[in-house]
Amino acid sequence: MLKSNQQFKGKETFMDILVNLEKLNSHVRKVLVPFSQAMIALHGDNLKSISLYGSAVGEDFIPKKSNINLLLVMKKIDPPDLKMSLKLINQGRKKGIVPLLLTVEHMKSSTDTFPVEFLEMKDNYVLVYGKDILGELEVNSRNLRHQCEQQLKGGLIRLYQVYLEIGLKEKRIRSLLINSLTSFNPIFRSLLRLKGKALPIKKRDVIGGLEREFAVNGAIFLKVLEMKEGRKVEDNLEKLFGDYMEEVEKLCIICDRMEM
């Protein structure tokens, strides 16, 4: 049911206020529409915008494997707002929806702290409800190189630590590699951005650009991408893990030495 502060005029319906649905993958649309309807009904005027971003917008989306990332911009976020969202968000997560709740003020004051994330969102998103707050957001990118270096080095440390926890368990090593590559993809694109290059959307093209500009072995990253896509990779997993860490370490050094 609609909250009392979310009333429609005349014959207007939820489907009338959701926009750009024709731009979405059919699977994404099927999952996104009822979730968005419920979120609008729940929060009313406090919910200012809903945008879909990331792989769910592009050709790399894999139904039931890829996340459906949603940015929900609120006027305010208080404990009661979070509490009333718990059940709905839990239901959404079971269908692959990963929501990010931010206030307008938080977004405006955080672009210099998280330039990678906000630039990634702005590069590849579809507004589905409300005001285009993300499109109007001005991102301060002066800390972009620093954030890339920080996340590459932090990701490499995590590879070391998790490997020491899981040992030689192949299934978990495979999962570790896939999750690592997913988290690094925005950083790879940001490194190309720092070089002033056109930014590919497809992950394969991003890896290709990374190989050309930074002389890393893109074949290593492609093998992990193929694992993520469900393809069988004919390679020794232990060797692949070692080679992967070596290429990430190269990027850490390159990023550290980049001059801006």
N, C-alpha and C positions, 0 to 999 in steps of 0.2 A: 504493500500500500504506500501511497505518497505521504510524505510528511506534510503537515499543514502549511509550511512555508514554501512548498514546491508545487505550485498550482499552474496548470496550463490554460491557455486561452482558447475558447471555442472548441474546435475539434483537434487541436494540437495534441500529439501523443509523444511518447518516448522516442519513437522512430523518427519523428519530425525534428527533434532537437539533437539527435546523433548525426554527425556529418562524416563525409568521406568514406562511408562504409563500402562503396564500390571499389575502393582502392585496396581493400584487404583481401588476403587469402581466405578462401571459403571456410577453412577450419578455424582460422583465427576469428573470423566474423561470428561464427556459430558460438564460440566460447566467450568472446568479448561482449557481445550485445547484452545478454542477460546480466552479466556481471556489472556492466556500466549502468544499466537500468536500475539495478538494485542499489548501487552505490549512490546514484543521484537521488533516489527515493529516501535513502538513509540520511544523507547529509544536507540535502536541500541547497539553500543559497550559500552555505559554507564551502561547498565544492565548486571551485571556479573553473577547473579545466581538467580534461582527461586526454592524454596523448599516448599513443602506442609508439614505441621506439625499439631499435635494435634489430635482431635477425628476423623478427616476426613481420617486419615491414618489407624485407628484401627477398631475394631469390634463394638465400641460404637457409631459409626456414625449413625445419624438418618436423612435421606434425608428430605430436606426442613425445618428441625428444627436445626440441628447442623451447626455450622459455618464451612466454608472452609477456614482455616487459611493459608495464604501464606506469606513467608518471601522473599522479593525482595531485593537483595543486589546490591547496585549501587556503581559506582566509586565515583560519587559526587551527591549531592542532593541540587540543587539551587532552588530559587523561580520559575524560568521558567520550571524546570523539574516537579515541583509539579503542576504548572498551566496546563501544557499539559496533565497531568494524570487525572485531575479532572473528566472529562466526562466519561472516561473508568472505573475509580474506582467507580464512582456512579452507573454505569450500573452493575458492578460486585457485588456491595453490595446488589442490588435487587435480586441477585441469591444466596446470602449467602456467597460471598467471602469477607473475612476480610483481607486486605493486610497490611503488616508491612514493611515499607521502611526504610532501614538502609544502611549506607555506611560501607565499609570494615573497615575503621579506627575507626568508632564509635563502631562497634562490638568488635574489639580487645581491646579497651580502657574501655569497660563497663562491662566486665564479672565479675569483683569484686563487681560492684554495683547492677547488676541484675543476680546473680547466679541461682536463681530459674528458671527464664524465659529461660535462655540459656541452662541450663541442661535439662529442659523439652523438648526444641526443639531438642537437640542432641539425647535424648533418643528415640524419636518417630517422624521421619521425612522421607520424600522421596524427593530426588533431582529430579527435572523435567527438569531443563535447566542450562547449564553453569558449572562453576567450583564448586566443593563441598566445598565451603568456610565454611559452618556450621560444616561439619564433621571434618575439619582441625582445627577448633577453640579450643583453650585450655581455659577452664573455671576455674577461680580462685574462689574456693568455701569457702574461709575462713570466708566470711560474711553470709554464708547460714543460720545459726541458727538465726542470728539477723534479716535477712529479713523475715524469717518465722514468728518470733514474731511480727515484725512490721505489717505485712499484716494481721495476725490473729486479732490483737488488733484493727487495722484500720477497718477491716471488721466488727468486733463486734460493734464498734462505729457507723458505717454506718447503721447497723441493728436498733440500737436505734433511730437514727435520722430519717431514712425513715419511721419507724413505727409511730413516732410522727407526720409525715406529712400525712400519709395515713389513720391512725386510724383503724377502724374495717372493711375496705373494703376487702372482702375475695379474690377477683380476684387479687388485687394488693399485698396482703400478699403472695399469692401463687407465684406470679411473683418474689417478693422479695426473697423468700426462694430459688427458682430455680436459680436465678442469683447469689445469695450468694454461693450456693454449687458449681456452675460452677467455680467461682473465687477461691474457696478454694481447689479444687481438686489438683492443682499443689503443694499447700502448704502441703496437706496431703501426697502426694508422697515424698516431700522433707523431711518431718518428718521421714518417713520410711528410706529415704536415710541417714539421720543423725544417725539412729540406725544401719546402716550397713546392712539393709535387702534388699533382692531382690525386685525390683520394679515392681509391677503388672501394666499392661496396662489397663485392664478393671476396670471401676470405682467401680463396686461391690467388686472386689478383693482388691482394694485400701482401701475401707471402712472396709473390713474384717481385713486387716493388721493393720489398725489404731486401731480397737477394741482390737485386740490381744496384741499389743505392748503398748498401752496407757490406756487401761481399760476405754474407753469411750463407750457410748451406740450407737453402730453402727446402730441399728434399726431405730434411729431417722434420721440419714443421708440417710438411704436406703429409707425411706418413701418419702423424698424430691426427691431423684433420681427417684423413681417411678412416682412422679408427673411430673418430667421433661420428662419422657418417654411416658407420656400421659395416664398413668394408673390411675384408680380411687383409692384414698386413703381413707379408712374408718377411719377417725380420726377427732377430733375437731381441726380446723385449728388454733384457738387461743392457744390451749394447745400445739399443735405441734410447733408453733412458739416459745413459752416459753421454751419448752424442747430443741429445737434446739439452742437457745441462751445459755442455760445452758451448753450444750456440747461444744460449741465453747469457752465459758469462761474457761472450764476445760482445753482445749487445750492451751489457752493463758497462764495459770498458769504453765502447764507442760513444755511448750516451754521456758518460762522464767527461769525455774529451771534446764533445761538441761545443763550438763557440757560437754564442748568440749575440 
